Amino acid sequence: MNPEEKLTSNGISNDLTQDQAVISGLAVDAEAKNVTAVDDTAADAEAKNVTAVDDTAADAEAKDKKAAPVLKLDASEKITVTMTESALFDFFLYHAYSKFNGFLINILGFAIFILGVFSYATGRIDSLTCFFFVLFSVLFLGSTPLQLKFKVKKVMQEEKMYQTPMEFTFTDLQGIRVEQAGCADKLYPWPDVVRAAVTPKNIAIYVGKDQALIIPKQCFGTKFLTIYQIIARNIAISRPPKKK
């Protein structure tokens, strides 16, 4: 091969090498562009998904806030209360037997009765002695109701507050207001209310250890549920449960 042909061959080889380098560079650029495009697409998709999730969560939270009822503590109900002997007797019974003394009297009365019957059944005592056991148990069990019956009659005759109708107003903002002709109005704020008790004939609202506002159920009329909710709600707010 002469020198001219050799130079020509080398020039062609160099040109091919340069073309291959250009092609490789183009391939690398294309690959880089593809990778960048894929990454941008994935990033855009992820951003859209995050935005959609955030928007969905925000919408759900906003709907929940709209759906949740707003409790307005401004309810007020008024009723007229007229006390009766049967209602007062019902409360006295509850008050007596809810204490330890009343509970103990019941236990002793039943214990005497059971002891007498058991002793007679086992032949330890005769029928006359058994009769006295039963009689004493009846006296034990019946003494408290009899005493309370006479007490109710006396209270109804002597206490003017039970002889005249009273106006009870239950409000979320103030408490319980009691109005009665010839007497000064009394307001019992909710923090002063110790507890509320339900008896067969009354709702008793304790404003002290042995002081209660007695309201016969018949006086509530159609307002019983509304007033009961006011009482329960405000007692729960003013006297939260103790932490264990």
DAQUILIN-V506244 format. One record per pair of residues at least 12 apart in sequence whose ideal C-beta (glycine too) atoms are under 10 Angstrom apart, sorted by sequence separation. I is the first residue (numbers start at 1). GAP is how many residues later the second one is. If there is no record, write none. Layout:
i,gap
I,GAP
I,GAP
This chain:
i,gap
118,12
166,12
167,12
168,12
175,12
176,12
193,12
194,12
195,12
202,12
203,12
215,12
116,13
117,13
120,13
166,13
167,13
174,13
175,13
176,13
193,13
194,13
201,13
202,13
203,13
116,14
119,14
120,14
165,14
166,14
167,14
174,14
175,14
176,14
192,14
193,14
194,14
202,14
203,14
115,15
116,15
118,15
165,15
166,15
174,15
175,15
192,15
193,15
194,15
197,15
199,15
201,15
202,15
116,16
117,16
164,16
165,16
169,16
171,16
173,16
174,16
175,16
176,16
192,16
196,16
201,16
202,16
203,16
215,16
113,17
116,17
117,17
161,17
164,17
166,17
173,17
175,17
176,17
188,17
194,17
195,17
196,17
197,17
199,17
200,17
201,17
202,17
203,17
115,18
116,18
164,18
167,18
169,18
172,18
175,18
189,18
194,18
199,18
114,19
116,19
161,19
164,19
171,19
188,19
193,19
196,19
198,19
112,20
113,20
116,20
117,20
160,20
166,20
170,20
188,20
193,20
112,21
113,21
115,21
116,21
160,21
161,21
186,21
203,21
112,22
113,22
115,22
160,22
161,22
112,23
113,23
114,23
160,23
188,23
112,24
113,24
203,24
112,25
113,25
188,25
203,25
111,26
112,26
205,26
109,27
110,27
112,27
113,27
186,27
108,28
109,28
112,28
113,28
203,28
108,29
109,29
111,29
112,29
176,29
109,30
110,30
198,30
205,30
109,31
110,31
176,31
108,32
109,32
175,32
196,32
107,33
108,33
109,33
106,34
109,34
105,35
106,35
109,35
170,35
178,35
196,35
105,36
196,36
168,37
176,37
105,38
106,38
193,38
105,39
176,39
196,39
190,40
195,40
190,41
193,41
194,41
102,42
193,42
101,43
190,43
191,43
190,44
191,44
195,44
168,45
170,45
189,45
190,45
193,45
194,45
190,46
191,46
192,46
193,46
97,47
166,47
168,47
190,47
191,47
96,48
97,48
190,48
191,48
96,49
166,49
189,49
190,49
93,51
96,51
97,51
168,51
176,51
92,52
93,52
96,52
162,52
168,52
92,53
95,53
166,53
170,53
165,54
176,54
92,55
93,55
96,55
176,55
89,56
92,56
93,56
170,56
91,57
92,57
170,57
90,58
170,58
172,58
176,58
89,59
92,59
93,59
168,59
170,59
171,59
175,59
88,60
89,60
92,60
170,60
91,61
170,61
172,61
173,61
89,62
90,62
172,62
88,63
89,63
92,63
171,63
175,63
85,64
88,64
89,64
170,64
87,65
88,65
172,65
86,66
89,66
85,67
88,67
89,67
84,68
85,68
88,68
85,70
85,71
88,71
83,72
84,72
83,73
88,74
87,75
83,76
85,77
83,78
84,78
83,79
82,80
83,80
81,81
82,81
83,81
82,82
83,82
82,83
83,83
81,84
82,84
80,85
81,85
80,86
81,86
79,87
80,87
81,87
79,88
80,88
78,89
79,89
78,90
79,90
77,91
78,91
79,91
77,92
78,92
76,93
77,93
78,93
76,94
77,94
75,95
76,95
75,96
76,96
74,97
75,97
76,97
81,97
73,98
74,98
75,98
76,98
73,99
74,99
78,99
80,99
81,99
98,99
72,100
73,100
71,101
76,101
78,101
98,101
95,102
94,103
94,104
95,104
94,105
91,106
93,106
94,106
98,106
92,107
93,107
94,107
91,108
93,108
94,108
90,109
91,109
95,109
90,110
91,110
94,110
90,111
91,111
95,111
99,111
87,112
89,112
90,112
91,112
87,113
88,113
91,113
87,114
88,114
90,114
86,115
87,115
95,115
86,116
84,117
95,117
94,118
83,119
95,119
94,120
91,121
92,122
91,123
90,124
91,124
91,125
88,126
90,126
87,127
90,127
87,128
88,128
87,129
86,130
87,130
83,131
87,131
81,132
83,132
84,132
87,132
81,133
83,133
81,134
82,134
84,134
81,135
84,135
79,136
82,136
83,136
81,137
82,137
81,138
80,139
81,139
79,140
79,141
80,141
79,142
77,143
79,144
78,145
79,145
77,146
77,147
79,148
77,149
78,149
76,150
77,150
75,151
75,152
77,152
77,153
75,154
76,154
75,155
73,157
75,158
75,159
73,160
73,161
71,162
73,164
